[in-house]
Amino acid sequence: PESRLVDIPRGVEGEFIAGLGRDQALRRATTHLDLWTGRVWLPSAGTLALADLWGSGYVHPGASVMGSSVSGGSARAAIGGLARQPRGYLYARIGIERLLAPDPDQQALLGFDPTVRMVPTRTRLANTAVAALIERDWRVPSRVARINLDVAAFGAASYRASERTPEPNHPDDINDVATAMGIGLHAVPSALGRPALRLDYVLPVTHPVGGRSRPYLAASVTPWILFDRFRDGRRAR
């Protein structure tokens, strides 16, 4: 907004940390790995593209890294982009995550996903998730207390799958798809780097069996576009 300059790192970045210790519950040595790598492109003036890869988890000695030696693990990837449009912008993002021997309360892809409230509880425990969002925002010509207002129209889709049985009463595999469309009102601070407040009206299009089928309002906070480009250990998930 207002043609301000934003310091966006170009090229490839990354972080990697390995922590050595002992699993007190299993009484054996363990190593915690936490890594991230990503890249930003500026294909043209007013266009921004991002791609990121994350990996984390506990690796126990005596087995292969891709086998049962990994617990509390996560492998995740996301690509996204922004393109300037008349009086606003177009935003698109798709993310995928695979959990490896996760904790019972660990959920995949906890970022902004308008369809997450449409799925039943058992579906949220899936260990594989894919979520996509495309959104068009328009800036409203007004300002209140250094807050810009945007109106938005969006479409979203998600797929969640799992081979495990998270609950005894649900022995079947998880294989659920949810799609939605909606409109929203966003309060965007004029200061760069601040999160935006969202109030979205979500209309379910398709939903899993037992999921929400009625329209609903969803309030959420969307971080600054560069804030989630770190290792999981530095992010509040």
N, C-alpha and C positions, 0 to 999 in steps of 0.2 A: 504493500500500500504506500501511496505518496512517493513512489519511485525511490524508496530507501535502498541503500546498499546492504546486502547481507553477506557475511563471510561464510561461504560454503566450501568445505575442503573438496578438492577434485582429486581424482586418482584413487588408488587402492589404499585402504587403511586396515588395521587389524590389531587385536589384542589377544594374548594367550597367557593363561596362568595355570600352573599345576601345583596343587597342594598335597603334601604327603602327611599321612596320619594313620589313625587306627579307628576302625569301626567298633565302638564299644558294645553294640548290640550283638554283632556277629563275632566279635573277638578275633578279628583278623586285620592285617594291614590293608589300607585302601589308599587310593589316589583320586583326588577330585580334579577334573579337568574342566576348564571354562574358556571358550574361545569365541571370537567373532572376527569376521572379515567382511568388508563391504566396499562399494565403489559408488561414486556420484558422477554423472555426466551432465553436461550442459549442451545438448544438441544444437540449440539455437537460442536467441534472445527470448526470454519468457518461457522457456521449457526446461524442466528439471527431471532427471531420471535417477532412480536409486535401486541398488541391488545389494542384498545382505544375506550372509550365512551365519548361523549360530550353532554351537554344540556345547553340551555340558553334561556332567554326570559323574558318578563314582565308579571307578574301575578297580576291580579286585584282582589280585595276581592269581595265576594258575589256570587261566582260561583265555580264549580269544576275546579281543575287544568287541567284536560284533556278536558275541554269544551271550551266555548267561552271566558273564562276569560284570556286566554293566547294570547298575541300579540307579534309579532316580535320574535316568538319562533323557536328553531331549536333543533332537536334530531338527533344525528349523531353517526355512528360507523365505524370503519375501522380495518382491519387486514392485515398484510403484513409480508414479510420475505425476507431475503437475504441468499444466499447459495454460498459459494466460489466454483468456477469452474476453470478449467485450463485456465490460462491467463486472468481471469476475474471473473465474478459472475453472478448469476441468481437472478432476483428480481421479486416479484409478490405482488400485492396489490389489495384489493377490498374495496370500501367504499360505504356507503348508508347514505342518509340524508332525513329527513322529515321536511318541514317548516310548522309552525303553525301560521296562520294569519300573513303572512310576509308583510313587507313593499313592495311597488310596484317595487323597484329597487333591492330587495334582491334575489340573485340567489343561488341555491343549488350546493354544491360540486364545489367550485371554484378552487380547487387544480389542479395539473397537470392532464389533460385529453386530449389526442390527438384527441378525437372525438368531442370536444366542438365546433370547427369551422365548423363542418359538419351539425349542426342542425340550423334550422331557428330561428329567434329572438323569436317568440312566444314559441318555445320549451324550450328555455333557462329560461323562466319564470315558468317552472313547479315547483310544490312544493314537488315532490318526485323524487329523482335521485339515480341511482346506477351506479357506474363506476368501471371497472376492467382493470388491466394492467399486462402483463407479459413481461419481457424484459431480454435479454441476452447481457451482455456487455463484450467486449474484450479490454484489455489494449494495446495500440500501443507503441512499445518500443522506445519512444522518449520523450523529455522534452524540453519545450520552456518557459523560464522565470518562473520556478517553477510551470508550468502547465502541467498536464498529459492529454493525449488525449485518449479517448475511442471511439470505434465504437460500435454501438448497433443495434440489430434487435428486434422489439417488435410487439405485437398484443394488441389491445385495444377494449373494448366494453362498451356501456353505454345504459341505459334505463331511460327515463324521462316520468313522468306521472303527471297529474293534473286534478282535478275536477272543478277548478275554470275557469273563462273566463278572462284571462289577458288583452285581447284587444276586443273592440266591433266588429271588423271585423272577429274575429276568435271565434265563439261561441262554437265550438266543443271541447270536452275534448282532452287533450294532452295524447298521448300514443305512443311514438316514440322510436325506437331502432336504434342505429348506431354502426357499427363495422369498424375497420380499421387495417391495418398493415403498417409497415414502417421501415426505417433505419435512424440512426442518428449519428451525430458527437458531442461528449461532451467534453468540456474543464473542467477538474476537478483539482482544486488547490491541490498541494501536502500537504499543511497545513490542518490539520484535522479541521472539523467544518465549513468549508467555503462552500458556495453554488456553484453549477456547472452550467455552461452555456450550453444550448442545442440548436442544430440546427437539426431539424428532417424533413425528407421527408415522408409525410403521404399519403398513398394510400387508399381512401375510398373503403370499400367492400360492405356494405349496408348503406343506409342513409334514413332519413325521407323524405316524400314528401316536395319538396321545399328546401331541404338541399343541401349542396355542394356535388357534385359527382366527381369533378376533383381532381387529386393529388395537393398537395400544400406543401410549406415550412413553418415550424412553428419554431419561435425562442422563447425560454423561459428560466427561471431560476428555477432550482430545489434546494430547501433548503437541508441542512444537514439532514440526516434521523431522527434525534431526535428533530429538531427545531420546528416541528408542534405538539408536544405532550404537549400542554398546554391548559388552558381554552381559549375560544374565546376572552375574554377580553384582553389576553396577546398576541394574534396572530394577524398579519396583514392579513386579509382574502382577 
